[in-house]
Amino acid sequence: LHVGQTDLPVEQARQVLASHQVVGRSNHEIEELVESERMGADHVAFGSIYHTDTKGVGRPPQGIERLLLARDAAQTPLVAIGGITAENAAPVIEAGVDAICVTAAVGSAAEPEAAAAKLVKVIEEVGGRI
C-alpha cells in the first residue's frame, strides 16, 4: 500500500493490512521523508523529480540535487517518482535510489511494452537492479 501526505496515516494503514504487507508514503520535502520513516513506513517515495503532468502537484520539480539529499536522509528504501522516463532515468538511478516509479512513461506510451523494456535497459546500463 502506498499513501500520500493527506491519506490514511501509516499506523492506521497497517491495521487493515496483513503483517507481511508493506506501506510506503509519498514525500515532497526531506522533513516529510524523515517523518514518514518515524511513522514506520517501509519505503519512502520522493518527488516529483522532474516535471510531470500525471498529477497536478503545483510544486516545482525536486531535481537530482534534492534527490541526493533525500538519499542521504533516507534510512529505508527510497523510491524516486515523478516525470521519470527512459531518457532521464540514468541520473536518478545513479543517485542511488532503491527504485523508480513511473506512470506516464509506460502507461501513456504508444507501445507500453517497448517503453518498459527501454526503461529496463537503461536501468541495467547504469548498474541498477531489476
C-alpha positions as CSV (number, residue, x, y, z in Angstrom):
1,L,0.0,0.0,0.0
2,H,1.2,3.5,-0.8
3,V,-0.2,6.5,0.9
4,G,0.2,10.3,0.4
5,Q,0.7,13.0,2.9
6,T,-3.0,13.6,3.3
7,D,-4.1,9.9,3.1
8,L,-4.5,7.4,5.9
9,P,-1.6,7.6,8.4
10,V,0.9,4.7,8.2
11,E,-0.2,3.3,11.6
12,Q,-3.9,3.2,10.6
13,A,-3.0,1.7,7.2
14,R,-1.2,-1.2,8.9
15,Q,-4.4,-2.0,10.8
16,V,-6.1,-3.1,7.5
17,L,-3.1,-4.9,6.1
18,A,-1.7,-8.4,6.8
19,S,1.6,-8.5,8.7
20,H,3.7,-9.3,5.6
21,Q,2.3,-6.4,3.6
22,V,4.3,-3.1,3.2
23,V,3.4,0.5,3.5
24,G,5.1,3.3,1.6
25,R,4.5,7.0,1.9
26,S,4.9,9.9,-0.6
27,N,7.1,12.9,0.4
28,H,7.8,16.2,-1.2
29,E,10.2,17.6,1.5
30,I,13.2,16.0,3.3
31,E,11.4,16.7,6.6
32,E,8.4,14.7,5.4
33,L,10.6,11.8,4.4
34,V,12.1,11.6,7.9
35,E,8.6,11.9,9.5
36,S,7.3,9.1,7.2
37,E,10.1,6.8,8.4
38,R,9.4,7.7,12.1
39,M,5.8,6.7,11.4
40,G,7.1,3.3,10.3
41,A,6.8,3.5,6.5
42,D,8.6,0.5,4.9
43,H,9.8,2.7,2.0
44,V,9.6,6.4,1.2
45,A,8.9,8.0,-2.2
46,F,10.4,11.3,-3.0
47,G,9.4,13.6,-5.9
48,S,8.5,14.7,-8.2
49,I,12.0,14.5,-9.5
50,Y,11.1,16.0,-12.9
51,H,8.2,17.9,-14.3
52,T,5.1,15.7,-14.6
53,D,1.5,16.2,-15.7
54,T,0.4,12.9,-14.2
55,K,-0.7,14.6,-11.0
56,G,-1.3,18.3,-10.6
57,V,1.1,18.8,-7.8
58,G,1.6,22.5,-8.1
59,R,5.2,22.4,-7.0
60,P,8.4,22.7,-9.0
61,P,10.4,19.5,-9.6
62,Q,12.9,18.4,-6.9
63,G,15.7,17.6,-9.3
64,I,18.8,15.4,-8.8
65,E,20.4,17.6,-6.2
66,R,17.4,17.4,-3.8
67,L,17.2,13.7,-4.6
68,L,20.8,13.2,-3.4
69,L,19.8,15.0,-0.2
70,A,16.8,12.6,0.2
71,R,19.2,9.7,-0.5
72,D,21.4,10.9,2.4
73,A,18.5,11.3,4.7
74,A,16.6,8.1,4.0
75,Q,17.1,5.1,6.3
76,T,14.5,3.0,4.4
77,P,14.3,2.1,0.7
78,L,14.0,5.3,-1.3
79,V,11.7,5.4,-4.4
80,A,12.1,8.3,-6.9
81,I,8.9,9.4,-8.5
82,G,7.6,12.0,-11.0
83,G,8.4,12.7,-14.6
84,I,10.9,9.8,-14.9
85,T,11.3,8.4,-18.4
86,A,13.9,6.2,-20.2
87,E,15.5,9.4,-21.4
88,N,16.1,10.9,-18.0
89,A,16.2,7.9,-15.7
90,A,20.0,7.4,-15.7
91,P,20.9,10.3,-13.3
92,V,18.1,9.2,-11.0
93,I,19.4,5.6,-10.7
94,E,23.0,6.9,-10.4
95,A,21.8,8.9,-7.4
96,G,21.4,5.6,-5.6
97,V,17.7,5.2,-5.3
98,D,16.4,1.8,-4.5
99,A,13.6,2.0,-7.0
100,I,11.9,4.3,-9.5
101,C,8.1,4.7,-10.0
102,V,6.9,5.5,-13.5
103,T,3.4,6.1,-14.7
104,A,3.1,8.1,-17.9
105,A,6.5,6.8,-19.3
106,V,4.8,3.4,-19.7
107,G,1.1,3.9,-19.2
108,S,0.8,6.7,-21.8
109,A,3.3,5.3,-24.2
110,A,2.1,4.2,-27.7
111,E,3.8,0.9,-27.1
112,P,3.9,0.3,-23.3
113,E,5.8,-3.0,-23.5
114,A,8.5,-1.4,-25.6
115,A,8.6,1.6,-23.2
116,A,9.0,-0.7,-20.2
117,A,11.8,-2.7,-22.0
118,K,13.6,0.6,-22.8
119,L,13.5,1.6,-19.1
120,V,14.8,-1.8,-18.1
121,K,17.7,-1.4,-20.5
122,V,18.6,2.0,-19.1
123,I,18.4,0.7,-15.5
124,E,20.8,-2.2,-16.4
125,E,23.2,0.0,-18.3
126,V,23.8,2.3,-15.3
127,G,24.2,-0.5,-12.9
128,G,20.7,-0.6,-11.3
129,R,18.9,-3.8,-10.4
130,I,15.8,-5.2,-12.0
